[in-house]
Amino acid sequence: MHGEYKVPGGKLVVADLDVVDEHVRNAQISGDFFLEPDDALERINGALAGLQVATSAAQIAARVRGALGDGVEMLGFSPEAVAVAVRRALTGATGWRDHEWEFVHDVPREPALQMALDEVLTEQVGSGERPPTLRVWEWASNAVIIGSFQSLRNEVDLDGATRHDVTVVRRISGGGAMFVEPGNTITYSLYVPESLVSGLSFIESYAFLDDWVIGALNDLGIAATYQPINDITSPAGKIAGAAQKRFAGGAVLHHVTMAYDMDADKMVQVLRIGREKLSDKGTKSANKRVDPLRSQTGLDRADVISRMAGTFRNRYGLLDGTISPDTVALAEERVAAKFGTEEWLTRVP
């Protein structure tokens, strides 16, 4: 069995092992990490011998840490990273390059249809109807997208939304509210098979699926980093927020909204950003909470998107694709039955 785990901001850890009678045999850890002293690798491999297949990642990490003891330097990885690589081997996880990725830079669509397309496209990846896909959205109108479990009245000033012609919709993933305007936002979704994140916790999968875009932003000269649980930030401020939903059909939706430019004054008239939340972020002004990509890169939005897609393509391969009319029609049915209804929008009043 073979499993790989690229530590976000760190090194690659590879686990090769056999399983006999539900126990690990012949475990070998390798990678481009740094480790001192040299015999520490033998201690790691020895700690993995005889593990039961059902051993949790936390238990594996504790066993590795105990075997290493004091005086060991692990650079670019950790006992937890070893544990993830082992769990990915045991669960038959796939790697990015095991899949043929499709890229869709979509046409502008109304907010409720965007919500429905996310659900339909994820289901199609889970059923094998379409390959794993990276979709860049285009917005047809202003919108506020609230998380699946957020209270509508607590998050949105509906009078302000009406005044600024903002459509309010609810997505299927958790997380916080997002304010978007056409041309001022870069939103993308990853529709991936569950095997890609197999062996990863929910928090680990956020960092894992965001690693490529962190690299893309770094290539643009932005010192971007992942901030648990679901933020992408730089020293200048927050850049993006991610949300995720795992489907019973064997697929994962991971979508990210990035600020290219923003009207912060309008945003605070539409979103009920309370003092406590702003205080928690260490700032008194919503204008300072988000630092758009436009100000950090000086690039046109189209150039930023092109560079991002280029990074993904160079890492994992990317073929141009489309969304079929039948898929759009199915999503439109979901709008009528779910995403465009008052019942869905007010499921948490």
Secondary structure, 3 states (H helix, E strand, C coil): CEEEEECCCCCEEEEEEEEECCEEEEEEEEECCEEECCCHHHHHHHHHCCCECCCCHHHHHHHHHHHHCCCCEEECCCHHHHHHHHHHHHCCCCCHHHCCCEEEEEEEECHHHHHHHHHHHHHHHHHCCCCCEEEEEEECCCEEEECCCCCHHHHECHHHHHHCCCEEEECCCCCCCEEECCCCEEEEEEEEEHHHHCCCCHHHHHHHHHHHHHHHHHHCCCCCEEECCCEEEECCEEEEEEEEEEECCCEEEEEEEEECCCCHHHHHHHECCCHHHHHHCCCCCHHHHECCHHHHHCCCHHHHHHHHHHHHHHHHCCEECCCCHHHHHHHHHHHHHHHCCHHHHCCCC
